[in-house]
Amino acid sequence: MSPHLDHIPADLVSAADYQRYAQRMMSANARAYIDSAAADELSHAANLQAFARHRLHTRVLADVQGGHSRCRLPGLDLAMPILLAPVAYQKLVHPDAERSAAYAASVMGSSMLVSTLASTPLEDIAAAAPSPLWFQLYWQHDRAVVAQLVQRAEAAGYTALVLTVDAPLAGVRNAEQRAGFALPDGVAAVNLAAMAPYQPVLAAGQSAVFDGMMAIAPRWADIAWLRSQTRLPILLKGILSPHDAELALQHGVDGLIVSNHGGRVLDTVPAALDALPAIAAVVQGRVPLLLDGGVRRGSDVFKALALGASAVLIGRPFIHALAVAGALGVAHLLRTLHEELEVTMALTGCRTLADIGPHCLWPAQPAA
């Protein structure tokens, strides 16, 4: 793995450039984890392709003086509607890992969702960030461990909990399997270090999937229990079904994140962007609605907002930036995406995020 850059080269001007640089600077083991997706990786590809099908509807001679892209979410006041998605094991690509990413996000007026599977203690990550963060929660087989994680997040100053609901078990990631991916020494889910691993005892004929991992997966009734454990807003991440979106609202959640987990859990599910409009039609602005998956340009952020999102998350792009230049890379990537978003807004006649809507897009092009 090459040393991290301490400057931004002149030819590094987009998220795609960071991915190109990162291929040289990440280890083969890290690439197998970060850049892989489930099965044939069709849903991962679909996330990217979905944005290309939408065309921007420009407007000329508009007065956008005094415009901005500020965004308010539960517990967050942001300069832009772009946050860093929860990504596990960031020490795979940089020794300062989640601390650097969280610091860069805060400095740039963004924020980060800190993964339960972070390779840095959640308290240290929060201490490194000048402004608030959200904590992403993976359900655990022991409710006492879940409660302890929630208590730690509250004490460390996190301003919301994001429960991931679309990954009760790991996806079949063939690229990882072929590469023989394994966590190297010094990289671990340190926030779960004290938890005994789950080892299901199966009777003859029982399934490791249905009677093992799914037996401890969260259910709708667990949302009420989680609510009883915290004063923080609760968002659900991994919603693709309008029916699930309605159920989530009935259970009193404070926000939803439309996501297919970067295509890493179940292949051939829809692109997150393609699922967004139907879910936005259900939510009707009652809670914040975020989009995660496939965002590579500021114009992608704009398209997601036009189709009903309040903000977006970026995952692989910021990991590539972290691998290339640490906090400097993440900050530069966020600035780049922010500038691209504001250029898109100006050229479509949108002075603020409130001006962005379906009218800003031409009818979607059919899939190739």
N, C-alpha and C positions, 0 to 999 in steps of 0.2 A: 504494500500500500504506500503511495507517494505521500510526502509531507503535505500538510495543508497550506494553502496559499495565504500570504499575509497582505495581499492586494488583489484588486479585481482587474484582470486583464481586459484590454480593449475589446476583445472578441467575445466577451462574456456578457451578453445583453438580454438574455431571456431564460425562461425556465428550461427550454430545450437545450440551451447551451450548458446550463448546470448539469443536466443529465449526461451530456456528452463528456464533460470534464469528469464527472463522478465515475464514469465507467473505467477511467484510468486510475482513479484515486481510491476507490473502494476495493477491498479484498474480494476475491471470487466468492468467498463464504458470505460476506455481507451482501453482495449483489444477488446471490441466490435467495436471500431472505427479503430484501427490500423490493426488488424489482419483479419478483415472481407473483403469480396469482393462481387461482384454483384451476385445476384440470387443464382444459385447452385455452384458458385465458381469454375466452370470448367476451365475458362481461367486462373484464378490464379494458379490452379494446373498445367495447361499445361505449364505455364512459367517455373516451376521447372522441370517438366518431360522432356521438350525439351532438356535441357543440358545433361541429362542422356543418351539420344539416340546417342550422338556423342562420339566417341572414339579417344583418342590422338594417334598420330603417332610419336612414339619416334625415336630419332636418337642418335647413340652412337659415342663416340670418336670425337665429335665435339669440336672445339676450341671456347669457348665462353668467354674467359678471356676479361675483360674490358666491359662486357655487362652491360646493364641498361634497365630500363623500363620507361624512361622519355617520356613525351608527351606534345605536344604544341597544344593548341586550341585557338580560338579567345579570346584574352585578358588574356590568362592563360598560365603559364609555370609550368608544373606539374612534380612531381617525379614519378607519376604513372597514368595510364589511368583509374582512378577510382574516381568518384565524388559522392557527396551526393545529392540524388534526392530531388526535392521540396516536402516537407511534411508539411501539415497544422497543426496548433494547437499543437506544440511540448510541450507546458506547460502541456498537458495532462499527460506527463510522467516524466517531470523534471522541477523544478522551473526556472532554468537558460536557459532551452529550446534551442532556436535557437542560442543564443549567445555561449553556450557551444559547440554545434555541429559545428558551423562555425569556432570557435577558434581551435578545435581539427583538423578539416580538413586542415586548413591553416598550422598548426604546422607540420603536417605529409606530407606536400607537395601535398595535394589534394585541393579541393575546394567544394563549396556548391552552389546549386541553391536555392535561398531563395523564398519561396512561397508568393504569394499575400496574402494568408490566414495565414501568420505567426502570432503567438501570441505575437510577440515582434516587435517593430517598426523597419522597414527595415534599418533605419540609425544606430540604436543601434547594429544591427547584423553586419553591415559592419564595425563599429568601433571596434568590438570585434575580428575581423579577421585580422591577420597580412598581409594577401595577398588578391588579388582580388576575388570577388564572381560574380556569375551571378544572375540576377533577373528573376524569373518566373512570367509571367503576365497572369492573368485570365481576359478575356475581360469583360467589364462592360457595363451596359445599357446606360451610359452617357459617351460620348467620352471625355468630359472635365475631368472626373475622370481618364480615361485611360491616358490622357496626363499628368495629375498631378502625377500619379504613375511613369510614365516614367521619368519625370523631377526630381522627388525625387531620383529615382535609379541612374540617371546620376550624380546628385549632390553628392550622397553618395559614388561614386566611383565604382559602378558596371560596369563590362566590357562587358556585353552582355545582351540582352533581350531574354527570352525563352517564346514564346507564346504557351500556351497549347491549342490545337485545337480539342481534342477528348472528351471534357467534357463540351459541351454547356449546359447540364443539368445533374443533379446528377443521378447516377446509382441506380437501385433498389437493395439496400443492405438489404436483408432479415435478416441477422444476426444482424445488427444494430437495425432493427425494432423489432425483438424478444427481444433484450436486453433493449429496451427503451432508446437507447443512447441519451444523451443530453450534451451539453457543460456545465461544471460546472462553478460556479462563479469564475471570475478571468481569464477565458480562452475565448478569442474572437479574431476575425480577426481585430486586432487593426489598421492595415493600411487602412482599409475601414471604420473606425469609423465615419468619417464625411459624408459618403455617404448615401443618403436616399435609403431605400430598394426599390427594383423593385416590383411594385404591378400592374400587368397587368389588364386592364379593358377588359373583354371579353363580346362580344355580345352573345345572345342566339345561341346555336349550335356551337360556336367556341371551339376549343380545347386548353386546358391549355398547352399542349405540343407544337403543331404546331403554334398556334396563340399567345401563351404566351412566354415561354422560348426561343423557336427557332426563334421567331420574332426579338430577340435582339442578337442572336448568331452572331459571326464574320463570314464574307464571304471573298472570295478571294480578292475582291475589297478593303477590309479593310487593307490588307497588305501594299498596296501603301500608304494609309493614315498613317499607323503606321510608315512607313519608313520616311515620311515627318516630323514626330515628334521627331526623334532621330538621333543621329550620331552613335549610338551603333550597332554592328552586331545583326541581328535578326535570331533566330533559331525557328523552329516549333517543338513542342513536341506532339506526339500522332499519328505519321504516321504509317499506316499499309498497305496502298495500293501503289503499284508501280506507278499507275496513279496519285495519289496525290503527290507522290514524284516528278514526272516530272512537274506537275503543280507548285509545290513550287519552283523548280529551275527556271521555266519560270517567276515566280514573284520575282526572285532575292533574295531569302533568303540566309542566310550565313551558314546554317547548319540545319540538321534534326535529330530528336530523334525518333527512332523506339520504340513504346511503346503501350501497351494496357491498360495503367493506372493501372498497377498492377492487372488487372482483376476487377477493382472497378466500371467500368462504364457500359459496355455491356458484358454479359457473352456469351460464345461460339465463340468469335472471336479468331483468331489464337494466339498462343504464340508469343511474340515479336521476339524470336530467330528464329522461323520458318518463320516469315515474312522478316527477315533481308536479306537473300541472294538475293531475287528478287529486293528489294529496292537498295541494293548495286550495282546490275547490272545496274540499271537506273542511279544512282548517278555517278558511274565511277570515284570516287575520286574528283569530282568537288567541293564538300564542305565536311566538317567534318560530319560524320555519327555516331551517338551515339546510344547505345542500353540500354533500361531501362526495367527491369522485369525479376525476377527469379535468379539473380546472388547471389550465396551463397558461392562460393569458388573462389580462384584465378585461378583455372583451368577453371571455368566458364568464367572469364574475357578473358582468352586466347582463348577459343572457340568462343566467340563473336567477338574477333579481327580476328580470322581465317576466319570467315564468312563475314567479311567486315566492322566491326565497327572500329571507331577510338578510342573510349573509351566507358565506361559503367557508368551507374548510379546505386547506391544501395539505396533502400528506407527502407523497413521494417527492414532489418538487423541493420542499424545504429540507428533506433528508439529503437530497443531492447537494443542495447548497451548503448544508452543515458539513458534509463530507469534503467539499471542495475548500471552504474557507471559514468554517466555524461560525461564530456569531456574526462576523463581517459578512459572510456569504448569505446567511439567513436575512440579515437586515437589508442587504442589497436586493435580494430577491423580492422581499416585501415592498421595498420602495419601487422596484420595477413594475410589479403587478399593480400597485396603487396608481402609479403614473399612467399605466396603460388604461386602467379603469377610468380615470378622470378625462383622458383624451377621448375615450369612447363616449362618455357622458356628454362632453362638450360638443362632439360632432353629431350627436343624435338629439341635441337640444334639451338635454336634461341637466338642470341646475343642481338638484339634490337627488338623493336616492328615492324620495317620494315621487319624483317625476317619472321613474322608470316603471314600465308596465308592458303588457302584451302588445300594445300599439307600437312599441319600439322595435318589433321584429316583423319581418315579412313572414308569410306562411312557411312553415318548415318544409324543407326539401325532403322528398321520399328517400328512404335508405337505399343505398346502392345495391 
